[in-house]
Amino acid sequence: MLDIVVYGGTAVLPSGPEPADIGVAGERIAAIGAPGSLAALGARRVVDAAGQIVIPGGIDPHVHCNWPMPMPGVAQPTLTEPASRVSLAALHGGTTTTIDFAPVEGGDTIQQAIERRQRQWAGACYGDYAFHTMLLGKIAPERLGELAEAVQAGHASVKMFTTDITPSRKGRMVDFGDIWEVLKVLAHAGGIAAIHAEDNDIVMHMYEKLFREDRTGFENMAEVHNTLSEDLSFNRVIRLAANIEGSALYMMHTSAATGVAAIAAARAKGVPIYGETLHQYLMYTAEDYKKPNGQIYHTYPSLKFKADQEALWKATDHGAIQTVATDEICCPLRIKLQGRRIDDTTGGNAGVEPRLSLIYTETVEKRGYGLSEFVGLVSANAAKIMGLYPRKGALAVGSDADIVLLDPRRRKTVRAAELHEADYTPWEGRDLAAWPSLTMLRGKIVVEGGTFTGDLKDGQFLPRKVPDEIRARPVV
């Protein structure tokens, strides 16, 4: 006997969408069959998915929980909301797995950094999770050996910055020589580099220029974190990776047409590179900074322009962009609005809950994308690139039973008061073409009809291994 049978829906399987019933035993998918074919096996619970789309749980590969938000002149930065709050919102919105960061700070070893992050998350997250190791500033030679050990222990991705982002955040940027050395280690150990790529010389030059010209308001942000910066930095990192056999890149929060072009050109030459964008970039531009409380739309790098947005959308359709993430920063509106200058505006925003439904609306309903393409952008591609597939990101026998019923009959208008993240949302008033009616995490129904039944003991850490084919050529 099965524990759960989901029947009557259109299931988005790895082979494509089709009417299918899905049987769950314990934490895994145990059977997939034609409509009605699993009834003879019996089940403790049957779920009627008629009229709904059955998809694997969403994966957000870029979130920040318990994250310090530095402000110039403030000694003790405010922390963002913890994993408990973010994962609660994620599950309500159909995202079952999130990937945060373990920053290696001061004299910490990589193992100490990972253990510190694990203490913050273990028993404190409703959904499943993993970490990108984050390297900051000058990298001590001994960290390289530790890095290889961390990759082999299941921490398969490493984030690095090519800029300090703002003048007050010195110590984030990793020199290109050190990036080169890290890429060589990752190529040998089987990892992937996740890069925040902006040209630091250009960015810092523009801060100085705009301060000199007394144009310090955040509405000028796109002049600082500009398209030329993305062009130069993306291509420079790509040139490093292209000269190291087995080196793979994941370009985080691609925001400009120049970044899209750099990724596309590299992929055409066989470089194993993958592009991430954010739903902020797909749906807002630098013009939105001029709106009241325009800071709520901002993240780093800045919003760009209409032509950049068009290039990003085109790239999500079997092009240079494989994933749509959030760069989640969950904090109250008063904190999000505390900065008003180009050097102190808070990045990121609360977006993990509506992400899946927003992307469904914008891709399937508005642009005619297929359901498989939609699932790729919000789940399957991240699972493949980050070494979670097919455990995650797939409705397949043996996969974790992370199952979401997306109901296109449940149109919804986004209201902050109805969400579970913060007291504001940059998506306020947006019409959504569907909303999840049920979210299942490893065989346990944790949200049904808006009622949450999860437990902080439910979330599990996910060790990862990036497949050789992902690192050999651009296969997603």
MIBAKE-539538 format. One record per residue (C-alpha): x, z negated, y; residue in one letter. Coordinates in steps of 0.02 Angstrom, whole numbers, padded with zeros to 5 digits, always signed. Last residue first. Layout:
N
XZYA;...
//
This chain:
476
+01059+00968+01131V;+01202+01054+01036V;+01333+01060+01175P;+01491+01070+01069R;+01605+00958+00967A;+01552+00786+01029R;+01369+00806+00982I;+01422+00883+00815E;+01531+00732+00775D;+01381+00615+00788P;+01391+00474+00917V;+01386+00306+00827K;+01276+00167+00891R;+01245-00019+00864P;+01067-00066+00917L;+01028-00243+00975F;+00856-00300+00923Q;+00703-00348+01023G;+00561-00434+00930D;+00615-00615+00959K;+00551-00605+01138L;+00378-00579+01065D;+00252-00439+01082G;+00063-00451+01085T;+00023-00364+01251F;-00154-00305+01285T;-00166-00141+01383G;-00273-00058+01249G;-00141-00099+01121E;+00035-00158+01158V;+00155-00237+01033V;+00096-00156+00872I;+00234-00200+00750K;+00306-00065+00639G;+00477-00055+00722R;+00400-00064+00896L;+00225+00007+00911M;+00146+00054+01077T;-00040+00093+01094L;-00156+00171+01223S;-00013+00253+01317P;-00064+00341+01479W;-00107+00522+01516A;-00126+00648+01659A;-00057+00529+01790L;-00114+00533+01971D;+00010+00460+02094R;-00059+00327+02212G;+00095+00215+02212E;+00243+00300+02126W;+00376+00210+02228P;+00307+00050+02151T;+00287-00121+02231Y;+00264-00302+02178D;+00382-00275+02032A;+00382-00234+01847E;+00218-00261+01753H;+00102-00129+01825L;-00080-00147+01878E;-00045-00217+02052A;+00084-00080+02081A;-00053+00050+02065R;-00024+00218+01982V;-00184+00317+01961T;-00229+00343+01779K;-00302+00476+01668R;-00344+00403+01498R;-00411+00556+01406R;-00233+00619+01387P;-00197+00469+01273D;-00016+00443+01224L;-00007+00348+01060L;+00169+00280+01044V;+00265+00249+00883I;+00428+00158+00856D;+00418+00148+00667A;+00606+00157+00644D;+00652+00318+00557S;+00654+00329+00366G;+00522+00466+00357V;+00522+00554+00525A;+00440+00530+00695L;+00601+00540+00795A;+00685+00463+00947G;+00761+00314+00857K;+00834+00297+00683R;+00858+00485+00689P;+00954+00476+00805Y;+01033+00326+00892L;+01204+00397+00933G;+01192+00414+01122M;+01172+00603+01127I;+01042+00612+00988K;+00937+00464+01045A;+00944+00524+01226A;+00883+00694+01169N;+00739+00623+01067A;+00662+00507+01197S;+00603+00555+01370V;+00673+00731+01391L;+00658+00780+01208G;+00481+00715+01196V;+00432+00830+01340F;+00517+00980+01261E;+00428+00945+01096S;+00261+00932+01186L;+00284+01106+01260G;+00312+01126+01445Y;+00168+01202+01545G;+00230+01154+01718R;+00092+01041+01786K;+00015+00969+01628E;+00163+00967+01508V;+00309+00938+01627T;+00248+00841+01779E;+00111+00744+01691T;+00216+00705+01537Y;+00360+00654+01652I;+00249+00533+01747L;+00176+00464+01586S;+00347+00424+01515L;+00418+00354+01676R;+00269+00242+01724P;+00344+00081+01652E;+00530+00110+01681V;+00514+00144+01867G;+00561-00004+01974A;+00695+00058+02091N;+00879+00104+02102G;+00992+00081+02251G;+00980-00052+02386T;+01021+00006+02562T;+01179-00075+02631D;+01301+00062+02682D;+01185+00197+02749I;+01090+00065+02844R;+00920-00017+02822R;+00952-00149+02688G;+00827-00287+02650Q;+00690-00165+02595L;+00721-00174+02406K;+00740-00362+02421I;+00573-00384+02509R;+00494-00263+02384L;+00537-00376+02239P;+00668-00322+02112C;+00681-00210+01959C;+00827-00090+01970I;+00804+00045+01837E;+00922+00194+01845D;+00764+00283+01786T;+00809+00412+01653A;+00762+00594+01623V;+00868+00672+01486T;+00936+00842+01435Q;+00977+00926+01601I;+01089+01081+01598A;+00958+01201+01532G;+00820+01207+01402H;+00686+01176+01535D;+00757+01022+01621T;+00877+01135+01717A;+00736+01224+01808K;+00673+01056+01870W;+00846+01007+01930L;+00870+01172+02021A;+00703+01152+02109E;+00751+00975+02163Q;+00916+01037+02231D;+00827+01173+02331A;+00705+01044+02399K;+00843+00928+02459F;+00943+00777+02402K;+00902+00597+02359L;+01058+00492+02369S;+01185+00454+02233P;+01137+00313+02220Y;+00952+00267+02229T;+00822+00280+02364H;+00635+00302+02355Y;+00591+00123+02404I;+00706+00137+02555Q;+00575+00246+02640G;+00478+00092+02691N;+00373+00202+02804P;+00419+00385+02769K;+00579+00461+02837K;+00675+00431+02675Y;+00548+00548+02595D;+00632+00697+02677E;+00785+00662+02570A;+00686+00723+02420T;+00563+00648+02295Y;+00487+00702+02129M;+00629+00765+02019L;+00762+00660+02106Y;+00663+00499+02082Q;+00626+00547+01900H;+00811+00530+01867L;+00932+00659+01800T;+01044+00658+01647E;+01156+00802+01597G;+01253+00829+01437Y;+01429+00896+01409I;+01511+00956+01250P;+01613+01098+01329V;+01566+01263+01244G;+01605+01380+01388K;+01420+01399+01430A;+01408+01210+01428R;+01541+01201+01564A;+01450+01325+01675A;+01285+01235+01653A;+01359+01065+01692I;+01441+01129+01852A;+01285+01222+01906A;+01175+01069+01882V;+01297+00963+01982G;+01294+01089+02124T;+01104+01094+02119A;+01106+00910+02159A;+01052+00741+02088S;+01132+00719+01917T;+01095+00536+01876H;+01229+00514+01742M;+01340+00652+01675M;+01363+00623+01489Y;+01532+00692+01438L;+01617+00728+01271A;+01803+00737+01231S;+01838+00803+01056G;+01986+00909+01110E;+02049+00853+01279I;+02076+00992+01407N;+01891+01021+01438A;+01871+00835+01473A;+01990+00835+01621L;+01917+00996+01693R;+01742+00924+01676I;+01792+00771+01776V;+01854+00882+01918R;+01703+00995+01911N;+01581+00850+01925F;+01679+00770+02066S;+01695+00923+02177L;+01516+00984+02160D;+01439+00811+02174E;+01535+00776+02334S;+01485+00946+02402L;+01302+00902+02371T;+01309+00746+02479N;+01316+00559+02461H;+01353+00537+02646V;+01241+00672+02721E;+01103+00628+02599A;+01101+00449+02665M;+01051+00497+02843N;+00880+00414+02825E;+00978+00255+02786F;+01010+00231+02972G;+01195+00230+03025T;+01200+00378+03142R;+01310+00297+03274D;+01428+00448+03278E;+01577+00342+03224R;+01470+00261+03089F;+01419+00434+03030L;+01599+00495+03022K;+01667+00340+02936E;+01532+00345+02803Y;+01560+00532+02785M;+01746+00509+02752H;+01705+00376+02623M;+01592+00495+02527V;+01710+00644+02540I;+01862+00547+02482D;+01761+00461+02344N;+01700+00623+02265D;+01544+00574+02168E;+01526+00564+01980A;+01443+00417+01893H;+01507+00463+01720I;+01453+00417+01544A;+01599+00451+01427A;+01563+00479+01242I;+01639+00395+01090G;+01719+00452+00928G;+01880+00350+00926A;+01998+00497+00956H;+01896+00580+01093A;+01857+00410+01167L;+02041+00365+01181V;+02082+00532+01262K;+01938+00513+01384L;+02002+00339+01430V;+02174+00408+01471E;+02102+00545+01582W;+01987+00420+01668I;+02143+00315+01703D;+02229+00463+01785G;+02070+00503+01879F;+02068+00330+01959D;+01919+00221+01915V;+01809+00177+02064M;+01717+00011+02060R;+01846-00097+02147G;+01789-00085+02326K;+01603-00109+02348R;+01595-00139+02537S;+01639+00040+02585P;+01494+00108+02480T;+01490+00208+02317I;+01662+00147+02256D;+01684+00322+02186T;+01733+00409+02023T;+01635+00279+01925F;+01654+00249+01737M;+01530+00216+01597K;+01582+00204+01415V;+01474+00253+01266S;+01485+00213+01080A;+01472+00024+01074H;+01452+00023+00884G;+01603-00074+00821A;+01707+00087+00816Q;+01676+00111+01000V;+01726-00070+01036A;+01888-00053+00937E;+01936+00104+01033A;+01902+00014+01196L;+02010-00134+01146E;+02157-00017+01126G;+02125+00056+01297L;+02097-00115+01379R;+02279-00160+01343E;+02337-00029+01468P;+02247-00117+01612A;+02115-00009+01694I;+02114-00010+01884K;+01936-00013+01950G;+01786-00040+01837L;+01750+00003+01656L;+01569-00011+01598M;+01529-00024+01411T;+01360+00060+01386H;+01244-00064+01307F;+01103-00061+01178A;+00923-00116+01170Y;+00765-00138+01067D;+00610-00207+01153G;+00545-00379+01200Y;+00712-00439+01266C;+00770-00619+01289A;+00817-00671+01112G;+00986-00590+01135A;+00994-00510+01308W;+01094-00625+01422Q;+01207-00687+01282R;+01237-00507+01230Q;+01299-00467+01404R;+01431-00603+01395R;+01479-00546+01220E;+01505-00368+01281I;+01615-00423+01425A;+01716-00539+01311Q;+01742-00396+01188Q;+01804-00283+01327I;+01931-00412+01378T;+01896-00500+01540D;+02032-00514+01673G;+01917-00469+01817G;+01763-00375+01760E;+01717-00269+01609V;+01536-00223+01645P;+01415-00219+01496A;+01281-00092+01542F;+01098-00062+01497D;+01018+00053+01368I;+00830+00037+01340T;+00724+00063+01185T;+00534+00051+01159T;+00470+00151+01307T;+00281+00176+01297G;+00231+00117+01471G;+00175-00056+01419H;+00334-00066+01315L;+00443-00029+01467A;+00355-00158+01575A;+00389-00295+01449L;+00567-00230+01427S;+00599-00245+01615V;+00532-00422+01629R;+00622-00491+01476S;+00780-00394+01517A;+00805-00494+01676P;+00747-00453+01853E;+00881-00403+01978T;+01011-00528+02036L;+01038-00567+02220T;+01218-00560+02281P;+01315-00719+02323Q;+01442-00692+02463A;+01332-00590+02581V;+01431-00501+02717G;+01390-00327+02654P;+01250-00337+02524M;+01282-00332+02337P;+01139-00314+02213M;+01195-00405+02056P;+01111-00346+01895W;+01014-00460+01779N;+00943-00297+01710C;+01007-00121+01751H;+00934+00029+01659V;+01001+00200+01606H;+00966+00273+01433P;+00777+00251+01440D;+00713+00290+01266I;+00528+00321+01237G;+00447+00277+01073G;+00416+00424+00957P;+00259+00524+00994I;+00078+00532+00938V;-00031+00632+01057I;-00213+00578+01064Q;-00382+00658+01032G;-00404+00562+00869A;-00272+00426+00853A;-00375+00308+00745D;-00264+00167+00686V;-00282+00102+00509V;-00226-00073+00460R;-00187-00151+00291R;-00163+00022+00219A;-00216+00121+00064G;-00114+00253-00024L;-00268+00362-00049A;-00292+00376+00139A;-00121+00457+00162L;-00179+00638+00145S;-00318+00630+00275G;-00229+00742+00400P;-00072+00814+00320A;+00066+00693+00280G;+00203+00582+00346I;+00261+00434+00243A;+00369+00278+00255A;+00401+00262+00441I;+00503+00103+00455R;+00487-00078+00508E;+00383-00138+00360G;+00290+00009+00286A;+00216+00133+00408V;+00115+00288+00365G;+00094+00434+00485I;-00050+00558+00479D;-00023+00734+00544A;-00096+00866+00659P;+00053+00965+00720E;+00186+00958+00857P;+00360+01023+00817G;+00490+01016+00679S;+00558+00849+00742P;+00377+00787+00737L;+00262+00773+00888V;+00106+00706+00800A;-00064+00770+00854T;-00183+00630+00807G;-00309+00596+00669G;-00219+00457+00578Y;-00098+00314+00608V;-00081+00219+00444V;-00016+00041+00448I;+00052-00081+00319D;+00057+00042+00176L;+00000+00000+00000M;
//
